[in-house]
Amino acid sequence: MKKSYKNIIRSILLMCIFVACDDVLETEPNDRISNERAVSDFESAEATLLGAYDRFRRVNYYQRDFIVIADGLADNIKQTINNTSRLNGVSQNQPYTHFSFWQNAYEVINSANFVIAGVDDLQDATESQEKQLKGEALFLRALAHFDLVRAYARNPNHLVGDPMGIPIITDPNDIFGLPARNSIDEVYHQVIADLNNAFNLINSNEVTPNRASKVAVQALLSRVYLYQKDWGNSIEAANYVIQNVDFDIETDGYTLIFSEASETIFGLSYSALENPGLNNSLQGLFYIDNETGIGYGDFVVRDKLYNLHETDDLRLSLYIPTTKSGENVNFIGKYLGYQGAFGLDNIPIIRLSEILLNRAEALAENNDLSAALSDLNKIRNRVGLSNILIGSKEEVINNILEERRIELAFEGHRIFDLKRRGLDIPKGMLEIDCQQECNISYEDFRVIANIPVSETDVNKNLIQNPGY
C-alpha cells in the first residue's frame, strides 16, 4: 500500500476520543483501535464513532481554517497588511491557497464506514443502540462527502467542463482501491441517500448540539437541497426542523449563540480541557485583545460587508473598530472566548437562523413571496430592524441573500453561497487594474480547491482539478 493511503488508514485507527465533555460523550479512553476490532462491541463502535466526530475539530476543518477560508476566498474578510502569514494568500485567491481538509474529511468517512459496516453484528447492543450508532455514522459520512464536493467540485447547476465530483467511499476497504472521482450528481445522490437512511435510524428529535439527531439530519437536507435548487424538498426539510426543535432563534443576547450554543442544531462544543487556544482558534485569527495583546487579528471584515449593516443593526456590536499597525480595521467579535478563556467558544455548523434563511430563499424561488418575507423579517426583527415589504421576486431574493451574508458571516458559508448560485466573487477590483485582488469569475479555476498533490501522486485514478 502506498504511503499516503497507509497514513490515512493509520490516522483513522488512532481515535482521538472526546474528554471532559457532556455525559453523552463520556466513554472509556480508547485511543488505539486495530482494524480487526475497530467495531467489535458497543464500546468500540461508539469509540470509533466519536473519533469521526472528533475529526471535525481539526484545525484545517471546522475548528478554524474551513470557516476562515470560506469567507476569505469570497468577499467577507481580508488579510491585514501586517499579519503572521497564517493562511497567507487566501484573501487574494492565489492558486493553491485554498481548502485543505481532504484527508480529514476522508478520515471522518472511513471511521463512519467502520461503524456502518460492523454495527449490525454487535452482541452487547440493543437494536435501538445499533440503529442510533449507524444513523449517526451515516449523517457524518454525508456531511463529510458534502463538504468535499462543494469545496473540490462545481455546483451541479453551474458546471464548467467535466462534472467531476469526489470519490464516494462507502466501505472501509474502498480506500485501498485507489478510487476515481465520481460525478457531482452521484455524490449528491449518495449524500441524500445517506441522510434519508440516517433519519430513519436515529431515535430522537432531541437536539444535542455535538451529536446527530433527526432534526440535524433534516437541517442538513434543507441545505443540500438548496444547493441543488430543489426548492420543494428544501422547504419540506426546513419545515420539519422548525416544527420539531424545542427552541427558537436567539433573541436575548446574540453572543449566546456562540457561548451557550443557543441556536445550534449541530456544531462543535468544547470543554476547558479542549480549548484550541491562540494558535488554533477562530478568535486567534479574528481578534487581538486590547488589554493583553493576545491574538493575531490577521483577518478582518471587509468594508463592503460592514457597510451593508443598517444603522440600528444589533449585529454591528460584533465588530471591534481599532487600528492595527496604522491600518484602520474592524476585528470580528463572533468568537471572543465567551466561555471564559481565549479561543473557547462553541462553533455552530448548522444553526436555526440558517434554516429560516434556507426556507425563505426556497419559498421565494417557489413564488411564495409573502411566506418568504415572514421568515426573512423574523431574522431582521430580532436584531432590531424593521420589516422588508413586498417587492418583486428578484428584490425579495436579493434581500434574502444579503441578509444571509450578514447573518451567517464568518461561519463558513459565503464562498459556497456564491458558487451555488453561479456568481462571480466580487472582490471590488477589475482584472485589468488589480495588483493583488481581482473580481474572480465563477469560471475561474481558483473557485474550486486543488486536490492535494500527495493524493494525486499516489492515486493515478484521481484526476486533478483543471488549472492546478
ROKE-367960 format. One record per residue (C-alpha): residue number from 1; residue in one letter; z, x, y. Coordinates in Angstrom, 3 decimals. Layout:
REM ROKE-367960
 seq type       up     east    north
 NUM    A        Z        X        Y
...
***
This chain:
REM ROKE-367960
 seq type       up     east    north
   1    M    0.000    0.000    0.000
   2    K   -0.929    1.258    3.447
   3    K    1.898    2.435    5.671
   4    S    1.660   -0.297    8.326
   5    Y    1.991   -3.094    5.813
   6    K    4.761   -1.286    3.975
   7    N    6.638   -1.163    7.270
   8    I    6.167   -4.879    7.806
   9    I    7.469   -5.759    4.371
  10    R   10.403   -3.350    4.677
  11    S   11.276   -4.913    8.033
  12    I   11.063   -8.375    6.533
  13    L   13.657   -7.468    3.960
  14    L   16.101   -5.888    6.403
  15    M   17.748   -9.090    7.528
  16    C   19.477   -8.925   10.905
  17    I   21.895  -11.818   10.477
  18    F   23.485  -13.580   13.447
  19    V   27.110  -12.609   14.048
  20    A   29.829  -14.359   16.035
  21    C   27.572  -17.371   16.692
  22    D   28.214  -21.056   16.304
  23    D   29.717  -22.096   12.985
  24    V   26.362  -23.385   11.806
  25    L   25.052  -19.816   11.768
  26    E   28.042  -18.127   10.181
  27    T   27.323  -16.609    6.802
  28    E   28.496  -13.576    4.896
  29    P   26.714  -10.488    6.290
  30    N   23.769   -9.574    4.125
  31    D   21.584   -7.026    5.871
  32    R   19.546   -5.742    2.941
  33    I   17.891   -8.112    0.504
  34    S   15.465   -6.878   -2.151
  35    N   12.106   -8.529   -2.711
  36    E   13.237   -9.778   -6.124
  37    R   16.333  -11.598   -4.877
  38    A   15.285  -12.465   -1.318
  39    V   15.739  -16.130   -2.255
  40    S   17.773  -16.368   -5.442
  41    D   20.606  -18.687   -4.381
  42    F   21.627  -20.770   -1.386
  43    E   23.370  -17.880    0.342
  44    S   20.388  -15.519    0.123
  45    A   17.979  -18.299    1.064
  46    E   19.934  -19.070    4.216
  47    A   20.304  -15.357    4.988
  48    T   16.527  -14.951    4.747
  49    L   16.013  -17.978    6.972
  50    L   18.456  -16.671    9.563
  51    G   16.611  -13.367    9.504
  52    A   13.472  -15.281   10.507
  53    Y   15.315  -16.941   13.384
  54    D   16.679  -13.590   14.473
  55    R   13.235  -12.058   14.907
  56    F   12.533  -14.343   17.852
  57    R   15.233  -12.271   19.600
  58    R   13.252   -9.051   19.522
  59    V   12.743   -7.577   22.974
  60    N    8.965   -7.905   22.806
  61    Y    9.212  -11.514   21.658
  62    Y   11.243  -14.323   23.239
  63    Q   14.198  -12.200   24.305
  64    R   12.181  -10.684   27.161
  65    D    8.573   -9.479   27.028
  66    F    6.815  -12.612   25.763
  67    I    8.241  -14.557   28.709
  68    V    7.647  -11.891   31.347
  69    I    4.095  -11.178   30.208
  70    A    3.136  -14.868   30.153
  71    D    3.866  -15.073   33.887
  72    G    2.854  -11.502   34.741
  73    L   -0.651  -11.812   33.309
  74    A   -1.046  -15.016   35.308
  75    D   -0.200  -15.724   38.933
  76    N    3.559  -16.375   38.987
  77    I    5.095  -12.899   39.211
  78    K    4.116   -9.429   40.339
  79    Q    5.449   -5.935   39.823
  80    T    7.331   -4.403   42.721
  81    I    5.951   -1.282   44.384
  82    N    9.000    0.739   43.343
  83    N    9.592   -0.008   39.657
  84    T   10.749    1.574   36.416
  85    S    7.305    1.282   34.749
  86    R    8.564   -1.290   32.263
  87    L    5.588   -3.459   31.252
  88    N    3.537   -1.397   33.656
  89    G    0.053   -2.765   34.325
  90    V    0.748   -6.332   33.172
  91    S    0.529   -7.937   36.604
  92    Q   -2.723   -6.048   37.238
  93    N   -4.142   -7.270   33.891
  94    Q   -5.001   -3.743   32.876
  95    P   -6.612   -3.547   29.411
  96    Y   -4.114   -3.091   26.576
  97    T   -1.181   -4.218   28.768
  98    H   -0.674   -7.493   27.002
  99    F    1.454   -9.276   24.397
 100    S    2.759   -7.000   21.650
 101    F    4.713   -9.273   19.319
 102    W    2.138   -9.319   16.486
 103    Q    4.321   -7.586   13.888
 104    N    7.466   -9.501   14.843
 105    A    5.671  -12.836   14.508
 106    Y    4.363  -11.940   11.065
 107    E    7.849  -10.863   10.035
 108    V    9.042  -14.345   11.038
 109    I    6.217  -15.844    8.990
 110    N    6.915  -13.770    5.901
 111    S   10.651  -14.387    5.966
 112    A    9.845  -18.092    6.235
 113    N    7.389  -17.750    3.340
 114    F   10.073  -16.257    1.091
 115    V   12.206  -19.326    1.734
 116    I    9.356  -21.793    1.285
 117    A    8.252  -20.152   -1.972
 118    G   11.707  -19.833   -3.517
 119    V   13.888  -22.629   -2.236
 120    D   12.843  -25.229   -4.825
 121    D   14.322  -23.134   -7.644
 122    L   17.862  -22.683   -6.301
 123    Q   20.546  -23.520   -8.838
 124    D   23.507  -23.824   -6.473
 125    A   21.999  -26.031   -3.739
 126    T   21.639  -29.767   -3.430
 127    E   18.234  -31.346   -2.972
 128    S   19.180  -32.113    0.630
 129    Q   20.076  -28.465    1.292
 130    E   16.829  -27.262   -0.245
 131    K   14.766  -29.646    1.865
 132    Q   16.588  -28.605    5.029
 133    L   16.017  -24.895    4.439
 134    K   12.358  -25.444    3.586
 135    G   11.827  -27.694    6.598
 136    E   13.340  -25.157    8.981
 137    A   11.226  -22.381    7.448
 138    L    8.067  -24.457    7.917
 139    F    8.979  -25.028   11.563
 140    L    9.460  -21.294   12.161
 141    R    6.227  -20.438   10.368
 142    A    4.374  -22.971   12.505
 143    L    5.845  -21.680   15.762
 144    A    5.002  -18.050   14.960
 145    H    1.419  -18.895   13.941
 146    F    1.031  -20.992   17.096
 147    D    2.329  -18.202   19.333
 148    L   -0.066  -15.758   17.702
 149    V   -3.143  -17.945   18.042
 150    R   -2.526  -18.779   21.682
 151    A   -1.909  -15.120   22.582
 152    Y   -4.550  -13.379   20.450
 153    A   -7.296  -16.032   20.493
 154    R   -9.059  -18.540   22.732
 155    N   -8.186  -22.192   23.149
 156    P  -10.057  -24.420   20.658
 157    N  -11.603  -26.440   23.508
 158    H  -12.708  -23.405   25.535
 159    L  -14.335  -20.953   23.161
 160    V  -16.011  -17.717   24.194
 161    G  -18.094  -16.153   21.435
 162    D  -16.967  -16.401   17.813
 163    P  -13.955  -18.716   17.291
 164    M  -11.744  -16.040   15.756
 165    G   -8.136  -17.037   15.314
 166    I   -5.487  -15.029   13.495
 167    P   -4.749  -14.550    9.780
 168    I   -2.926  -17.504    8.257
 169    I   -0.197  -16.208    5.932
 170    T    1.414  -18.855    3.708
 171    D    2.529  -16.768    0.733
 172    P    4.852  -13.736    0.676
 173    N    2.206  -11.749   -1.177
 174    D   -0.675  -12.610    1.156
 175    I    0.165   -9.749    3.494
 176    F   -0.752   -7.274    0.733
 177    G   -4.284   -8.662    0.530
 178    L   -5.456   -7.274    3.902
 179    P   -6.240  -10.737    5.266
 180    A   -9.112  -11.547    7.602
 181    R   -8.855  -13.762   10.654
 182    N   -9.071  -17.500   10.122
 183    S  -10.854  -19.690   12.634
 184    I   -8.919  -21.119   15.562
 185    D   -9.310  -24.656   14.215
 186    E   -7.966  -23.579   10.821
 187    V   -4.874  -22.102   12.449
 188    Y   -4.197  -25.261   14.445
 189    H   -4.690  -27.337   11.303
 190    Q   -2.133  -25.183    9.456
 191    V    0.373  -25.341   12.319
 192    I    0.184  -29.134   12.483
 193    A    0.403  -29.482    8.691
 194    D    3.496  -27.255    8.594
 195    L    5.151  -29.224   11.377
 196    N    4.449  -32.581    9.744
 197    N    5.855  -31.295    6.458
 198    A    8.870  -29.869    8.278
 199    F    9.545  -33.219    9.917
 200    N    9.616  -34.955    6.525
 201    L   12.033  -32.401    5.072
 202    I   14.543  -31.742    7.866
 203    N   17.536  -34.036    7.558
 204    S   18.554  -34.913   11.088
 205    N   17.521  -35.616   14.660
 206    E   20.695  -33.960   15.925
 207    V   19.766  -31.094   18.206
 208    T   21.438  -27.753   17.608
 209    P   19.502  -25.572   20.058
 210    N   19.295  -22.467   17.864
 211    R   18.218  -24.339   14.697
 212    A   15.253  -26.596   13.990
 213    S   15.724  -30.380   13.992
 214    K   13.379  -33.336   13.622
 215    V   13.398  -33.578   17.417
 216    A   12.440  -29.899   17.761
 217    V    9.546  -30.411   15.350
 218    Q    8.177  -33.319   17.384
 219    A    8.739  -31.383   20.614
 220    L    6.592  -28.519   19.354
 221    L    3.985  -31.001   18.113
 222    S    3.792  -32.505   21.609
 223    R    2.899  -29.035   22.913
 224    V    0.428  -28.196   20.147
 225    Y   -1.421  -31.492   20.585
 226    L   -1.520  -30.905   24.347
 227    Y   -3.272  -27.582   23.723
 228    Q   -5.791  -29.423   21.538
 229    K   -6.323  -32.147   24.159
 230    D   -5.201  -34.672   21.558
 231    W   -3.589  -36.836   24.211
 232    G   -2.596  -39.746   21.978
 233    N   -0.715  -37.642   19.441
 234    S    0.908  -35.587   22.205
 235    I    2.224  -38.796   23.774
 236    E    3.454  -40.081   20.413
 237    A    5.327  -36.853   19.653
 238    A    6.839  -36.736   23.149
 239    N    7.919  -40.374   22.809
 240    Y    9.792  -39.529   19.626
 241    V   11.635  -36.688   21.358
 242    I   12.588  -38.677   24.435
 243    Q   13.770  -41.634   22.349
 244    N   15.833  -39.565   19.916
 245    V   17.565  -36.863   21.952
 246    D   21.166  -37.634   22.853
 247    F   20.881  -36.045   26.319
 248    D   18.719  -36.311   29.426
 249    I   17.234  -33.763   31.806
 250    E   19.879  -31.814   33.712
 251    T   20.978  -33.381   36.999
 252    D   24.495  -31.996   37.506
 253    G   23.517  -28.366   38.002
 254    Y   20.188  -26.710   37.429
 255    T   21.692  -23.456   36.151
 256    L   23.414  -25.330   33.301
 257    I   20.022  -25.274   31.599
 258    F   20.478  -21.528   31.099
 259    S   24.261  -21.242   30.848
 260    E   25.009  -24.203   28.585
 261    A   21.553  -24.928   27.142
 262    S   21.916  -28.438   28.520
 263    E   18.218  -29.300   28.153
 264    T   17.332  -27.006   25.266
 265    I   15.740  -28.566   22.202
 266    F   15.106  -25.182   20.618
 267    G   15.926  -21.759   22.007
 268    L   17.940  -18.571   21.856
 269    S   21.722  -18.705   22.172
 270    Y   23.862  -15.607   22.458
 271    S   27.477  -14.690   21.946
 272    A   29.155  -11.911   23.892
 273    L   28.613   -9.513   20.974
 274    E   24.875  -10.238   21.027
 275    N   24.343   -9.644   24.732
 276    P   20.947   -7.922   25.223
 277    G   22.366   -6.248   28.337
 278    L   20.484   -4.445   31.089
 279    N   17.608   -2.848   29.194
 280    N   16.562   -5.762   27.006
 281    S   17.266   -8.840   29.121
 282    L   15.226  -11.037   31.423
 283    Q   17.910  -10.591   34.048
 284    G   17.367   -6.841   33.974
 285    L   13.663   -7.125   34.834
 286    F   14.034  -10.010   37.313
 287    Y   17.089   -9.042   39.374
 288    I   19.300   -6.378   40.926
 289    D   22.909   -7.288   41.598
 290    N   23.640   -6.575   45.278
 291    E   27.281   -5.669   44.664
 292    T   26.966   -3.476   41.579
 293    G   23.366   -2.309   41.899
 294    I   22.846   -3.170   38.224
 295    G   19.359   -4.316   37.317
 296    Y   15.774   -3.178   37.726
 297    G   14.204   -6.063   39.640
 298    D   10.772   -4.853   38.543
 299    F    9.140   -8.300   38.616
 300    V    9.457  -10.771   41.481
 301    V    7.957  -14.145   42.335
 302    R    4.547  -14.185   43.994
 303    D    4.417  -15.703   47.460
 304    K    1.894  -18.333   46.395
 305    L    4.282  -19.786   43.821
 306    Y    7.260  -19.555   46.155
 307    N    5.320  -21.398   48.870
 308    L    4.413  -24.245   46.502
 309    H    8.021  -25.450   46.675
 310    E    8.681  -28.222   49.153
 311    T   11.394  -27.553   51.738
 312    D   14.021  -29.751   50.066
 313    D   13.385  -28.494   46.524
 314    L   16.710  -27.525   44.950
 315    R   14.882  -25.011   42.782
 316    L   14.496  -22.769   45.822
 317    S   18.088  -21.772   45.133
 318    L   16.811  -19.930   42.062
 319    Y   15.233  -17.268   44.288
 320    I   17.159  -14.443   45.939
 321    P   15.424  -13.087   49.056
 322    T   16.048   -9.392   49.573
 323    T   14.449   -6.048   50.340
 324    K   13.670   -3.521   47.622
 325    S   12.670   -0.049   48.803
 326    G   11.332   -1.541   52.026
 327    E    9.403   -4.322   50.284
 328    N   10.402   -7.911   51.106
 329    V   10.749   -9.709   47.781
 330    N   12.312  -12.731   46.120
 331    F   14.243  -11.895   42.975
 332    I   14.191  -14.505   40.213
 333    G   17.509  -16.213   39.525
 334    K   16.827  -18.284   36.415
 335    Y   18.675  -15.750   34.278
 336    L   21.708  -14.381   36.105
 337    G   24.200  -13.820   33.322
 338    Y   25.569  -17.338   33.713
 339    Q   27.739  -16.889   30.625
 340    G   29.769  -14.256   32.423
 341    A   28.071  -10.949   31.636
 342    F   24.888   -9.252   32.771
 343    G   21.975  -10.392   30.594
 344    L   23.967  -13.070   28.790
 345    D   22.026  -16.334   29.145
 346    N   20.614  -18.992   26.892
 347    I   16.813  -18.811   26.755
 348    P   15.047  -22.139   26.255
 349    I   11.905  -22.003   24.120
 350    I   11.407  -25.781   24.227
 351    R   13.353  -27.973   26.634
 352    L   13.309  -31.622   27.590
 353    S   11.697  -31.196   31.014
 354    E    8.640  -29.688   29.327
 355    I    8.360  -32.702   27.037
 356    L    8.356  -35.065   30.020
 357    L    5.637  -32.974   31.652
 358    N    3.664  -32.842   28.390
 359    R    3.777  -36.626   28.238
 360    A    2.946  -37.023   31.921
 361    E   -0.176  -34.881   31.560
 362    A   -1.316  -36.616   28.365
 363    L   -0.699  -40.070   29.883
 364    A   -2.719  -39.161   32.969
 365    E   -5.574  -37.834   30.833
 366    N   -5.381  -41.125   28.913
 367    N   -5.754  -43.003   32.231
 368    D   -2.188  -44.397   32.288
 369    L   -1.515  -43.067   35.763
 370    S    1.488  -45.272   36.513
 371    A    3.400  -44.092   33.429
 372    A    2.366  -40.505   34.105
 373    L    3.768  -40.669   37.638
 374    S    7.016  -42.132   36.303
 375    D    7.588  -39.016   34.189
 376    L    6.461  -36.711   36.981
 377    N    8.736  -38.329   39.546
 378    K   11.727  -38.120   37.221
 379    I   11.346  -34.331   37.297
 380    R   10.876  -34.356   41.069
 381    N   13.768  -36.703   41.848
 382    R   16.340  -34.602   40.025
 383    V   15.600  -31.661   42.361
 384    G   15.782  -33.790   45.495
 385    L   12.091  -34.545   46.006
 386    S   10.513  -37.897   46.799
 387    N    8.100  -39.789   44.587
 388    I    4.429  -38.965   44.467
 389    L    2.491  -42.178   44.951
 390    I   -0.521  -43.315   43.009
 391    G   -3.748  -41.438   43.581
 392    S   -6.952  -40.660   41.739
 393    K   -6.764  -39.396   38.166
 394    E   -7.682  -35.901   39.336
 395    E   -4.994  -35.949   42.034
 396    V   -2.315  -37.112   39.587
 397    I   -3.236  -34.438   37.027
 398    N   -3.261  -31.734   39.695
 399    N    0.201  -32.828   40.871
 400    I    1.494  -32.718   37.301
 401    L    0.062  -29.248   36.704
 402    E    1.554  -27.992   39.975
 403    E    4.944  -29.442   39.075
 404    R    4.686  -27.872   35.633
 405    R    4.002  -24.491   37.181
 406    I    7.095  -24.749   39.386
 407    E    9.453  -26.289   36.840
 408    L    8.581  -24.040   33.892
 409    A    8.053  -20.809   35.814
 410    F    9.453  -17.684   34.111
 411    E    9.807  -19.486   30.765
 412    G    6.685  -18.224   29.011
 413    H    4.099  -20.900   29.854
 414    R    1.838  -20.018   32.759
 415    I   -0.921  -17.896   31.173
 416    F   -1.184  -20.384   28.309
 417    D   -1.385  -23.362   30.655
 418    L   -4.318  -21.715   32.422
 419    K   -6.011  -20.798   29.136
 420    R   -5.657  -24.209   27.508
 421    R   -7.474  -25.799   30.429
 422    G  -10.150  -23.091   30.546
 423    L   -9.106  -21.974   34.037
 424    D   -9.507  -18.601   35.691
 425    I   -6.427  -16.553   36.581
 426    P   -6.170  -16.853   40.388
 427    K   -4.693  -13.556   41.485
 428    G   -5.893  -14.270   45.012
 429    M   -8.407  -11.458   45.495
 430    L  -12.152  -11.378   44.979
 431    E  -13.529   -8.971   42.391
 432    I  -15.752   -7.180   44.899
 433    D  -12.837   -6.473   47.256
 434    C   -9.941   -5.829   44.921
 435    Q   -8.299   -2.499   44.297
 436    Q   -5.678   -3.252   41.656
 437    E   -5.592   -7.030   41.250
 438    C   -8.502   -9.421   40.979
 439    N   -9.210  -13.006   40.122
 440    I   -9.727  -12.949   36.360
 441    S  -12.452  -15.158   34.901
 442    Y  -11.475  -17.205   31.853
 443    E  -14.336  -15.481   30.012
 444    D  -12.892  -12.007   30.753
 445    F  -11.836  -10.146   27.597
 446    R   -8.429   -9.392   29.152
 447    V   -7.425  -13.055   28.928
 448    I   -6.542  -12.563   25.256
 449    A   -4.408   -9.800   23.764
 450    N   -5.638   -6.849   21.746
 451    I   -4.621   -6.750   18.110
 452    P   -2.519   -3.604   17.549
 453    V   -4.666   -0.636   16.545
 454    S   -2.102    0.166   13.858
 455    E   -3.138   -3.102   12.184
 456    T   -6.921   -2.887   12.617
 457    D   -6.950    0.742   11.407
 458    V   -5.217   -0.243    8.184
 459    N   -6.897   -3.605    7.610
 460    K  -10.682   -3.288    7.936
 461    N  -10.976   -7.060    7.456
 462    L   -9.119   -7.608   10.727
 463    I  -11.739   -7.738   13.484
 464    Q  -10.521   -6.576   16.896
 465    N  -10.953   -8.860   19.891
 466    P  -14.096   -8.153   21.966
 467    G  -13.689   -5.652   24.798
 468    Y  -10.975   -3.547   23.152
***
